Amino acid sequence: MRATLHSKADSVEATMRGNRIGATAIQCFAWLVGLGTAHLVFAQDAAARYPKMAPVDQYLMADRGAEIALARSAAPESISRDATVLVLGRKGYETAVAGRNGFVCFVGRSWLGPFDWPEFWNPKVRAADCLNPQAARSVVPIVDLRARMVLAGRSRAETVSALKAAFGNGQLPDLESGAMDYMMSKSAYLTDEGGHDMPHLMFYTRVKDGRDWGAGAAGSPVMSSPYWFIAPSEQPQAKGLPSILVFLVAAPNWSDGTPAGMHDD
């Protein structure tokens, strides 16, 4: 990645202004964290379009090689080439490639997003993720349980209950400090709204207030959202789950090194 987290905010913003889909994706994330109301109509429409889980086949990728390639495209090749790669089977995620650098790449589906996300059941979502070792140890187990529950036909409420029980009896680990996720794939599909994709980095933290990172401040490239539920009114449902605040930082390049403003779609 040519730019780092220490890049000046104005240089990131200039890059994103040139990205014809990145701006829309950022606006979508801004709605998710309650920074505006312009997307409420879209949210209502999305909830109506995806009221329940689609047939399992719609969430699967028939071409195993294509899923591996998409998962690897989440991060620069220097990282993903030695990562473990997971693919989604009918009962959950399976190891397709054993890695050696501690990173884990996979293609996330819609039901790995916040439980009150309007697109929670959107079968088109293909979110390429590549998690660092800290996230691989502490976030991937959450991903695994959520996938197994959903593919077994469990509801959102049942999945939340299973997660609470797993944390309560120590089956799921505490979030490790430094857990982060590369999401820089040029081929990902993150949302139906406007442009479907943007390169960015995600950071899983125990931070209580996003303002501590400048999230949402004018001119800041940083945004934040609770991991489990988006809306403040839904936060009581997260009682019994560990508090996780996720930060998003836009990246100027796709994982292949090309500027985010250059997209083939």
C-alpha positions as CSV (number, residue, x, y, z in Angstrom):
1,M,0.0,0.0,0.0
2,R,1.5,3.3,-1.1
3,A,-0.1,5.4,1.6
4,T,-0.1,4.7,5.3
5,L,-2.3,5.6,8.2
6,H,-0.1,8.6,8.7
7,S,-1.1,10.2,5.3
8,K,-2.6,13.6,5.6
9,A,-6.3,13.8,5.6
10,D,-6.4,16.2,2.7
11,S,-4.4,13.8,0.4
12,V,-6.8,11.0,1.2
13,E,-9.8,13.2,0.5
14,A,-8.3,14.3,-2.8
15,T,-7.9,10.7,-3.8
16,M,-11.4,9.8,-2.8
17,R,-12.9,12.8,-4.7
18,G,-11.4,11.2,-7.8
19,N,-13.0,7.9,-7.0
20,R,-16.4,7.8,-8.7
21,I,-17.7,5.0,-6.4
22,G,-15.7,5.6,-3.2
23,A,-17.7,8.8,-2.3
24,T,-21.0,6.9,-2.5
25,A,-19.6,4.1,-0.4
26,I,-18.4,6.5,2.2
27,Q,-21.8,8.1,2.3
28,C,-23.4,4.7,2.8
29,F,-21.1,4.0,5.8
30,A,-21.9,7.5,7.1
31,W,-25.6,6.6,7.1
32,L,-24.7,3.4,9.0
33,V,-23.1,5.2,11.8
34,G,-25.8,7.8,12.0
35,L,-24.0,10.8,10.4
36,G,-26.9,11.7,8.2
37,T,-30.5,10.9,7.2
38,A,-30.2,11.0,3.4
39,H,-30.1,7.2,3.1
40,L,-33.2,6.4,5.2
41,V,-35.4,5.8,2.2
42,F,-32.7,3.5,0.8
43,A,-32.6,1.6,4.1
44,Q,-36.3,1.1,4.2
45,D,-36.3,-0.1,0.6
46,A,-33.4,-2.5,1.3
47,A,-35.2,-3.9,4.4
48,A,-38.2,-4.5,2.2
49,R,-36.1,-6.2,-0.5
50,Y,-34.3,-8.5,1.9
51,P,-36.8,-9.4,4.7
52,K,-35.4,-12.9,5.2
53,M,-32.6,-15.2,4.3
54,A,-32.4,-16.2,0.7
55,P,-31.8,-19.8,-0.4
56,V,-28.4,-20.9,0.7
57,D,-27.2,-21.4,-2.9
58,Q,-27.4,-17.7,-3.5
59,Y,-24.8,-17.0,-0.8
60,L,-22.4,-19.6,-2.1
61,M,-19.8,-19.3,-4.9
62,A,-19.8,-22.2,-7.3
63,D,-16.2,-21.6,-8.4
64,R,-13.9,-22.4,-5.5
65,G,-10.9,-20.9,-7.3
66,A,-12.8,-17.7,-7.9
67,E,-13.6,-17.4,-4.2
68,I,-10.0,-18.0,-3.2
69,A,-8.9,-15.3,-5.7
70,L,-11.5,-12.8,-4.5
71,A,-10.5,-13.4,-0.8
72,R,-6.8,-12.9,-1.6
73,S,-7.6,-9.6,-3.5
74,A,-8.6,-8.0,-0.1
75,A,-5.0,-7.2,0.7
76,P,-1.8,-6.5,-1.3
77,E,-0.3,-9.6,-2.7
78,S,2.7,-9.3,-0.4
79,I,0.4,-10.1,2.5
80,S,-2.3,-12.3,1.0
81,R,0.0,-14.7,-0.9
82,D,1.0,-16.3,2.4
83,A,-2.4,-16.0,4.2
84,T,-4.7,-18.8,5.1
85,V,-7.8,-18.7,2.8
86,L,-11.3,-19.7,3.9
87,V,-14.2,-20.5,1.6
88,L,-17.8,-20.8,2.4
89,G,-19.4,-24.2,2.4
90,R,-22.9,-25.3,3.1
91,K,-22.2,-25.6,6.8
92,G,-19.8,-22.8,7.3
93,Y,-16.3,-21.6,6.4
94,E,-13.7,-24.2,5.5
95,T,-9.9,-23.9,5.1
96,A,-9.1,-24.0,1.4
97,V,-5.4,-22.9,1.7
98,A,-3.2,-23.2,4.7
99,G,-1.1,-20.1,5.2
100,R,2.1,-19.3,7.1
101,N,2.0,-15.5,8.0
102,G,-1.0,-15.6,10.4
103,F,-3.3,-13.6,8.2
104,V,-6.7,-15.1,7.2
105,C,-8.5,-14.1,4.0
106,F,-12.2,-14.9,3.2
107,V,-15.2,-13.5,1.4
108,G,-17.7,-12.1,3.9
109,R,-21.4,-12.3,3.2
110,S,-24.1,-9.8,4.2
111,W,-25.1,-11.6,7.4
112,L,-21.6,-10.9,8.9
113,G,-22.6,-7.2,9.1
114,P,-24.4,-5.5,12.0
115,F,-27.5,-7.4,12.9
116,D,-29.8,-4.4,12.2
117,W,-28.2,-3.6,8.8
118,P,-31.0,-3.3,6.2
119,E,-29.0,-5.4,3.8
120,F,-28.3,-8.2,6.3
121,W,-29.8,-10.8,4.0
122,N,-28.6,-9.4,0.7
123,P,-27.2,-12.4,-1.2
124,K,-25.2,-10.2,-3.6
125,V,-22.8,-9.0,-1.0
126,R,-19.2,-10.4,-1.5
127,A,-17.0,-8.6,1.0
128,A,-13.3,-9.6,0.5
129,D,-11.5,-9.5,3.9
130,C,-8.0,-10.2,4.9
131,L,-7.5,-10.1,8.7
132,N,-4.2,-9.8,10.5
133,P,-3.1,-12.4,13.1
134,Q,-4.7,-10.6,16.0
135,A,-8.1,-10.4,14.2
136,A,-7.6,-13.9,12.9
137,R,-7.4,-15.2,16.4
138,S,-10.2,-13.1,17.9
139,V,-12.6,-12.1,15.1
140,V,-12.5,-15.1,12.8
141,P,-14.0,-17.3,15.6
142,I,-17.0,-14.9,15.7
143,V,-17.3,-15.1,11.9
144,D,-17.2,-18.9,12.0
145,L,-20.0,-19.2,14.6
146,R,-22.1,-16.6,12.8
147,A,-21.8,-18.5,9.5
148,R,-22.6,-21.9,11.1
149,M,-25.7,-20.5,12.8
150,V,-27.0,-18.7,9.7
151,L,-26.4,-21.7,7.4
152,A,-28.2,-23.9,9.8
153,G,-31.2,-21.7,9.3
154,R,-31.0,-19.9,12.6
155,S,-32.6,-16.4,13.0
156,R,-30.8,-13.2,13.8
157,A,-32.1,-13.4,17.4
158,E,-31.0,-17.0,17.7
159,T,-27.5,-16.2,16.4
160,V,-27.2,-13.3,18.9
161,S,-28.2,-15.6,21.7
162,A,-25.6,-18.2,20.6
163,L,-22.9,-15.6,20.5
164,K,-23.8,-14.4,24.0
165,A,-23.7,-18.0,25.3
166,A,-20.3,-18.6,23.6
167,F,-18.8,-15.5,25.1
168,G,-20.3,-16.3,28.4
169,N,-18.8,-19.8,28.7
170,G,-15.4,-18.8,27.2
171,Q,-15.8,-20.5,23.8
172,L,-15.1,-17.2,22.1
173,P,-11.9,-15.3,22.9
174,D,-11.6,-11.7,23.9
175,L,-10.8,-9.1,21.2
176,E,-7.1,-8.8,20.8
177,S,-5.5,-5.4,20.7
178,G,-4.4,-4.4,17.2
179,A,-7.0,-6.4,15.3
180,M,-7.5,-5.1,11.8
181,D,-8.8,-6.0,8.4
182,Y,-7.7,-5.2,4.9
183,M,-10.7,-4.6,2.5
184,M,-9.0,-3.3,-0.6
185,S,-10.4,-5.6,-3.3
186,K,-11.3,-4.0,-6.6
187,S,-13.9,-6.8,-7.1
188,A,-15.8,-6.7,-3.8
189,Y,-19.5,-6.0,-3.6
190,L,-20.3,-4.3,-0.3
191,T,-23.7,-2.7,-0.7
192,D,-26.5,-2.1,-3.2
193,E,-26.4,1.7,-2.6
194,G,-24.7,3.7,-5.4
195,G,-21.1,2.6,-5.9
196,H,-20.8,-0.9,-4.5
197,D,-17.2,-0.8,-3.4
198,M,-14.3,1.2,-1.9
199,P,-10.8,0.3,-0.7
200,H,-10.4,0.7,3.1
201,L,-9.0,-0.6,6.3
202,M,-11.0,-1.7,9.3
203,F,-9.9,-1.6,12.9
204,Y,-11.6,-3.6,15.7
205,T,-11.2,-1.9,19.0
206,R,-12.5,-1.6,22.6
207,V,-12.6,2.2,22.2
208,K,-15.8,3.6,23.7
209,D,-16.0,6.9,21.8
210,G,-15.2,7.2,18.1
211,R,-14.3,10.9,18.7
212,D,-11.1,9.6,20.4
213,W,-9.9,8.8,16.9
214,G,-11.5,11.8,15.3
215,A,-14.2,9.7,13.7
216,G,-16.8,11.8,11.8
217,A,-14.9,15.1,12.3
218,A,-14.9,17.5,9.4
219,G,-12.0,16.7,7.1
220,S,-11.3,13.4,8.8
221,P,-11.0,10.2,6.7
222,V,-12.0,8.1,9.8
223,M,-15.4,6.8,10.5
224,S,-16.7,4.4,13.2
225,S,-19.6,2.1,14.0
226,P,-20.5,-0.4,16.7
227,Y,-19.9,-3.9,15.5
228,W,-23.0,-5.7,16.7
229,F,-25.9,-3.2,16.1
230,I,-25.9,0.2,14.3
231,A,-28.9,2.1,15.7
232,P,-28.7,3.5,19.2
233,S,-32.2,2.1,19.8
234,E,-30.9,-1.4,19.1
235,Q,-27.9,-1.2,21.5
236,P,-29.8,-2.9,24.4
237,Q,-29.7,-6.1,22.3
238,A,-25.9,-6.1,22.5
239,K,-26.0,-6.6,26.3
240,G,-24.0,-9.7,27.1
241,L,-21.8,-9.2,24.1
242,P,-18.3,-7.5,24.3
243,S,-18.2,-3.9,23.3
244,I,-16.5,-3.6,19.9
245,L,-16.2,-0.3,18.0
246,V,-15.0,-0.6,14.4
247,F,-13.1,2.2,12.7
248,L,-13.0,2.6,8.9
249,V,-10.1,4.5,7.2
250,A,-10.3,5.0,3.4
251,A,-7.3,3.8,1.4
252,P,-6.2,5.6,-1.8
253,N,-5.3,2.5,-3.7
254,W,-6.8,-0.9,-4.5
255,S,-4.9,-4.0,-3.4
256,D,-3.2,-4.3,-6.8
257,G,-1.7,-0.8,-6.3
258,T,-3.8,1.0,-8.8
259,P,-5.3,4.3,-7.7
260,A,-8.9,4.0,-6.3
261,G,-10.1,6.4,-9.0
262,M,-9.2,3.9,-11.7
263,H,-11.9,1.2,-11.7
264,D,-12.8,-1.2,-14.6
265,D,-16.5,-1.5,-13.6
